Amino acid sequence: MYLANLDPVPNFVVNIHAAKSSLSRLIKRAEKGERITIARDGKPVAQLVPVARDGDSALSPDDPLLNLETFAVAGPGGNLSNAEMDRLLYGRK
């Protein structure tokens, strides 16, 4: 058994000055589900992330259960999509 990809969900990195001058655009991106990392001197210092809404999953966007294609495991179970796994695990349509 092996993991196809161990990298977390990619996020957008921006320096503090650029974040200050484009905050409205960054907030729109976060509202769409993107995670924005704000860095100082190339080192991450903060993150801008979407707020969970009623009915939204409480899981982090990089949770393997929400990204099964990224964290696919070879072995029994076949090739289930995210939607199929959601139906099996959570009864979602």
N, C-alpha and C positions, 0 to 999 in steps of 0.2 A: 504494500500500500504506500502511496506517495502523494504529496500535495503538489498540485500543478503550479501553484503560484502563492508565495507567502507574503507578497507585498500588500500592504493595506490599500484601501481605496485612495487613489491619488488625490492630492489637494493642491490648491493654487497658493503659491507663496508670494507675498508682496512685502516690500519694505515699509517702514512706518510712514515715511514722507509720502510715498505713493498712495498708501491707504488713507491718509488724511485728505489728500486731494481728490480721491475717487471713492469716498465712503458710500455715497448713494448707490453707485454701480455695484460695489462689493456687497452691499446689503441685498440688492436685487438678486445677485448670484446666490447668496446664502438662502434667500427665500425659496429659490428653485431647488434647494437641496445640496448645494455645493459647500464644501468646507474650505474656508480661507485661513491660511496661516499668516500671521503678521510677524515679520522678522526685524531684528535690529542687528546691524553688522553681520547679516547672513545667518543669525541664530534665531530660531523660533522663540517668540516671547508670548504670543497670544493666538487665540483662534476665534474666528467668526463662524458660527455654525447655525443652522436653522433651528428654530424652536419647534418642539413637537406640538402638534395641534391635536384637538380632540379626535380620537379615532386613529391617529398616527401611531406607528409602532414606537415603543419606548426603547427599542434597540438602536444602538449606534449605527450610522450608515455603513461603517466598515465591518459590522458583525458578519461572520461567515455565513450565517443563516440567511442573510439578505443578499449575499453575493456568491451563491453556490457555483456559478460558472467560473468565478475567479479562484475559488478554493476547492475546486473539484478533486475528488479522491477516486482513484482507480480501484475497482473492486465490486463486490456485490451491491446491487441496488440500481444498476443501469445508469442511464444518462437522464436524470430528472432535471427539469428546468426549475428556476426560482418559483414560478407560478405553481408548478406541480408540487413542489416541496411545501409551499405555503398551504395548499389545499390539504396535504397529508398532515402537516404539523398543527395548523391553526384552523382548519376548516374554512379557509378563505376561498372566494371564487375568483 
